[in-house]
Structure formats: C-alpha cells, structure tokens
Amino acid sequence: MTSLPTRQLGTTGMHISRIGFGAWAVGGSGWRYAWGGQDDAESIATIRRAVEAGVNWIDTAAVYGLGHSEEVVAKATAGLPEAERPYIFTKAGLVWDESDRSAAPRRIMAAASVRREIEDSLRRLNVERIDLYQVHWPDTGASLEFSDPDGVEATTVTPLEEYWQTMAELVTEGKVRAIGLSNHDVPQLEIAESIAHVDAIQPQFSLIKRGSADELAWAAAHHTGGIVYQPQHSGLLTGTFSAERVANLPNDDWRKGFPEFTTELDRNLALVDALRPIAAAHDTTVGSVAIAWTLTRPGVTGAIVGARRPDQIDGWIDAAALELTAADLDAIATALRATGAGEGPILR
C-alpha cells in the first residue's frame, strides 16, 4: 500500500488523501441516473486498487444504484486491516420509490426520513458509524408520488434549520462522526453554521463547472473541509472522450442527454485538446491535469474521482501530488477563454 499527500478535513481530525474514490458509477444500472451496466466484481477490484494506491476515503450516497453502491463499498472494504480501512462518506436526502426505480428520486429531509436513511446506510455499509454524513441536496418539499411505509410524506419543505439540527443530533448520538452539506449555497451554509458547525461541503467543481468559488472561499474562512465532485466532469476531461464515444454510450447512461456531452461537446473537447501539451509536459494524463487544477483552488481539501475499472485508477492517481506551475495555470486560463468551454469565472 502506498501513501498520498493528505490534508485535514476541516476540524474533524480526519486527514484525507487529496483524492477520494467516487462510488456513483459502481451503483450499476436500473435507476434514473445510472452510468450503464457495471460488474460488481470489477467495482470491488477497482475500489481495492484505489485503496492500495493510497486513497483513504470513499464517497458514496444512498441513492447511487438505489442502495447498491453502498453495498458494493461494504464488500470492497470488508476484511481490510483496520489501518487500511478507508473513511466512508455517504449522503442522505434523495428518496426513491422501490415500485418505480426508474423515477427520479425526491429531495426529502424530513427528520423521520433521515433517521430511516441513516439506519439503512449503516446496515448496507456494515459499519457502526459513518465518518461523514452529508445532505445530498437542499430539501425542495416535492410531494412523494408513492405511499411511504412509515407515513412520512414530504408535502412541505423541511426548513434547513430543522434538517441540520437532525444531522447534528446524529453526531451526538454517535451514528456519524462529522456532517456536511452538498450542493448548498453560501446563504444556506451561513444558516447551518449558526446551528452546528459545517464540517465539510461538497460542491460540483471542475474546469467546466467553475461556479462554486464562493462556497469554497466560505469553507476556507470557516475551517470547513471542501471536497469537490466531478473534477474530470464525469469522464469528459479524461482525454478519452470523442463525439463517437458519446454517441455509443448506452441508453441508460445519464450522460448521453446532458448538454456538456451534446450541444456543448465540441468546445469541451477543444478544451481537452488544449490541455494535452500541459499533460505531456508533466508526463501525465489530461485527467490528472484537470483534477490537479481543482486542488489548487483555495478551500479545496480533496477531490472525488470515480473509476469503473482498476486500470482507470492509474490514469489519475498521480494528480494527488501533481504541482501545476504558474505558467500551466495561465495556459489553462487562456484555453478556457479561447474555447469558451464551461461556465463560471475563469480562475487562474
């Protein structure tokens, strides 16, 4: 087992590798936001390869594969010596209908629903405590279209003040070690912080989606960990995509219909091509350059990177220690301007 550079996650006492393993795709098929079919044995081998390479945290969510990702993570980490067991981060707040697994999950943070979710995640992950438990999305109060077995129905919005208090209670009860907020903006973070410390935030952040600088700056100012997701933008910034590959994605791959992979594809691929000389200069991959760029931003503690095969780990693991130069950052900013790729301020 090798080691990677680490940073402390806020004030939690957890020192996490600068790259964590993202377990969205290993949830497999059969739900609205699947990445196509996925072999569980290959997923387990991929997670173990990441751990062997020094990755010491895994980010998953109850909704990934509608519970299946958490089960795969449990199998992959079972039997590991205590010293090698990665931290497990998961999320609550997206609830699905078992009778219609193709329907979009609903954003629900009612206390009874959260308490049911934490017990389900603990069981699926086969752990007594979750290291970081995150609210996946703010509660929108959408009504459920199915009968809830416990009689909980989200006909009204659960205020952030209420659901963050529930999350804080889970820490007090010993069910989770730390709590975080994913996809919440600065005003929402301020409200949460007034109730209980926000241990970590998880915004989307990449060269293509650059709009979370304010949230990351907030994290840096409040001793809050910042873990960013999709730094390779769901594979688009790996350097392995083409228009032909997008066209050949399976019909149950959620990426197939999204603008970044359709109407915006040409300029995103142009950005990838502009990154190739930087990658070549560092004897690395475009994907590693894209990840390393996110790690240069203030407030970023670590980046979540997914993989579906063990060999994909080797394509980005060096990003944890890759140091981009001032000239590299200038060249990336120039490429963003020239290609018009992505959205958000052009950050150097």
N, C-alpha and C positions, 0 to 999 in steps of 0.2 A: 504494500500500500504506500502510495506517495503522498506528499503534502502539497497544498496550495497556499498562496497568501490568504490571510484571513483579516476580518475586521469585526469589532464588537458590534452586535446588533443593538443599537440604541443603548439603553441602560439595563438590558436583560441579563447580561453576564454571558450570553452565548456568543462565542466567536465563530463566525460563519465564513466558509470559503467564499471568495469573491464571485464564484459561480455556483449556483444551485441547480439541481435537476428538476425540470418541469414535467409533471406527470399528466398533463392534459391528454396528449395523444394516446398514451398507453391505456386510457379508459376504453378504447376499442369502439366498435360500431354499434348501431342500434339506437342512436339518440340524435337529437336535433343538431348538435354541434360536434359531431364525430369527425375524425380525420380519415375515415375509411377503415377497413378491416385491420386488425392488429393481432399478432400472435402473442399470447401471454408468455410463453417460454422465452421468446425473443425480448419481450419487455423486461422480464426479470433479469436476463443476461445483460441487458443494456444498463439497468439501474446498478447492478453489481459492478459493471465495468466503470461506471461513473464514480462509485464509492472507492474502488481500487485506485482510481486516478486522483483521489484527494477531495472529491466533492463531499461535503459533510452535512448537507441539508437537502431535503426533498420537499418540493412544493406541490401539493395536490389540492383537491376540493371534492366535497361530497358529490357534486353534480357531474364531475368528469366520469363519463361512462355510466352515470346514474348509480354511483356507488362502486363501480367495478375498479376504477383507478385506485381507490384506497385499498381494496382487496389485493390488487397486484403489488402495491407498495409493501403491504404486510408480508406477502410471500417472498418478496425480494430481500427484505431485511431480516426475515426470520433466521435465527441461528447465527447471526453475526456476533462476534465477541462484543461485549459492552463498549469497549474502547473504540470499536469501529462502527458502531451504530450511528447512522446519521440522525440529525434533528429532523423531526417530522412537522411540517407546516400544512395545515389544511384550512378549509373555509366553510362557512355556513351562509344561509340566506337565499339560496336558489333551490326551490322545492319543485319536484316533478310529480306527474301523475303516472303511477305504475300501470294503469289501464290504457294509457296512450303515451308510450315512451317517445314517440316522435314529436310530441307537442313541446313548445318552448317552455322551459322551466319558469316559474314565477318568483319574483323577488318578495320574500316574506321574512320578516324579522320579529314576528310576534314571540313573546317570551316562551310560550308553550312549544312553539315550533322549534325555536333554537334549542331548547332543552331536549327535545326529542332528537334533533340532529346531532347534538354532541354525543349522546349515548350511542347513536348509530355509528358515528365516526370512530369512537373509541373501540366499539366492537369490531368494525371492519378492519381497522388498523392494528387491532390486537395490542393495544397499549393501555396503560393506566392513566397517562396524562399526555396531552398534546402540547408540543413545545411552543407553537404559535398558532393561535386560532384567530381567523380573520373573517370580517364581514365582507362577503364577496362583492355586493353592490348595495347602495342605499335602498331601503325599502320604498317601493313605489305605491304600495297599497292596492295593487291589482287584485281583483276578486279571483278566487280559485274557481276552476271550472269542474271541480270534482269534489266528492264528499271526503272530508278529512276524517280519518279514523278516530282522531281524538277530539273532534268537534271544533277545531280551530279553523276559522275562515277569515282570510285577510280581506275584509270588506272596507277597511280603513287603513290609512297609513300608520305604521308604528313609528312614532317620533324617534329621531336619533337619540335623544336624551334617554328614552326608555330602553332601546335595544343596547345602547352602550353600557347602561347600568347592568343589564343582564349579562353582558360579556364580562364586566368587572366582577360580578358575583361568581362566575365560573373560575376565575383566578383564586378568589378567596376560598372556594370550595375544593381547590386542588385538582380540578379537572383539566386545567390548562396552565401553562407556565407564563405565557405572555399573550397579549391581544393586539390585533391590528385592524386596519381599515384599508380595504382595496377599493379603488375607483371612487374615492371620496375627494371633494374639492376642499380648498383652504377654509372657507366658512364652516364647512361641516367638521373639519379637523379641529377648528377652534372650539366648537361646541363640545365635541367629545373630550378634548383636553381639559375642559373645565369640570368634567365629571370624574374622569380617571385617565391616567397617563396613556397616551397612544404609544405603545411600544414600537410599532412598525407601521409603515404604509406600503401599499403595493400599487403603484400606478403603471399604466402602459407607457413605455418609453423606448423609442428607437430612432434611428435616423429618418424613418418615415413618419413616425408619430412623435413629435417633439414638444407637445403641448403641456407637459407636466413639470416644467421647470419651477413653477411657483410652489407646487406641492413638495417638491424635493428640497427647495430652499426652506420651506416651513419645517420640514423634518430636521434639516441641519441645525436650525435655530432652536429646536425644542428637544434635542438629544433623543430623537426618534430615528429608528432604523429605516432605511429606504431600500426596498427590494423592488426592482423593476421587472416587468414581464414583457415578453416578445421582443427582446433586443435584436434578434435576427428576423423579426417580423414574420413569424410563422413559416420560416424557411426561405422567404423571399430574398433575404440578404445573405444567404449562404454562398451564393455564386454558382449554385447548381440548377437554378430555375431557368426556364425558357418559355416562350409562348406555347411551344409544342407540349412541354411537360404540363403546363396549366391546363391545356385542352384535354390532356389524357388523365387528369385527376378523376378518381371515381366519383360517381354521382352523390355518394354520401359523405364526401369531403366538404366540410363547411366553407373552405377557402374558395371553392370553384365559382361562387357567385358574388364574391366581395369585390368592391371597386379596386382595391390595391392589386388584385390579381386579374382584373378585367380592363376597365376603362383607363386605369392609371398604370397598367402594366409596363407600357413602353418606357415611360420616364423612370419607373423604378428599376427596370433592367439597365437603363442608361447609367443610373447611379451606381449600380453594381459594377458595371464595366469601368467606371471612373475610380472605383476602389481597388481594382485589380493591381495597378502599379504599386500602391501602398502595401498591399498584402505581399507582393513579390519582394519588395524591399526588406520586409521583415521575415521572409521565408515562411509565410503562414497563409491562412485562408482569408477570403473576403469575410466570411462569417466571424472569424476571430477579430478582425478589424472592427466590424460593426458592434460586436459585444464590448470590446475594449473601449470604444468611443463612449458607450454609456457609462462605463466605470470611471471615466474622467470627470463626470459631472458632479458638482457639489451635492451632497445629500444622498448619493448612491452608495449603499453599503455592499450590495451584491446584485447580480443579475440572474434571472431564472432562464435557463436554456433547456429546451426539450430535445429529445432524441428518441428514435424508434428502433435503432439497431446499434449494437456495440461499436461498430466502426465509426459511427457518426460522432461519438464522444471524442475520438482522436482528431476530428476536424475542427473542434473549438476549445478543447481543454486548455490550450496554451494562452487563451485570451485572459485567463486569470492573472497572468504575470506580464502580459504584453504591455509595453510602455510606448504609447504613441508620442511622437515628438511634436514640437510646436509647428514645424513645417507640415507634418501629417495633418494636424488639426486644421491648419489653413487650407490645405489641399482638399480636405473633406468639405469645409465650408464653401469653397469655390465650386466643388462638384454639385453641392446642393443648389446653389444659385444657378448654375449652368443648366442643370437638368430639370429644375422645377419640381423635383421629387418630394413627396411627403407634404406635411403640413405642420405649422408651428414656426416659432422663430428659428433662424439659422444661428445655431450656437457654435462658438468656436471652442 
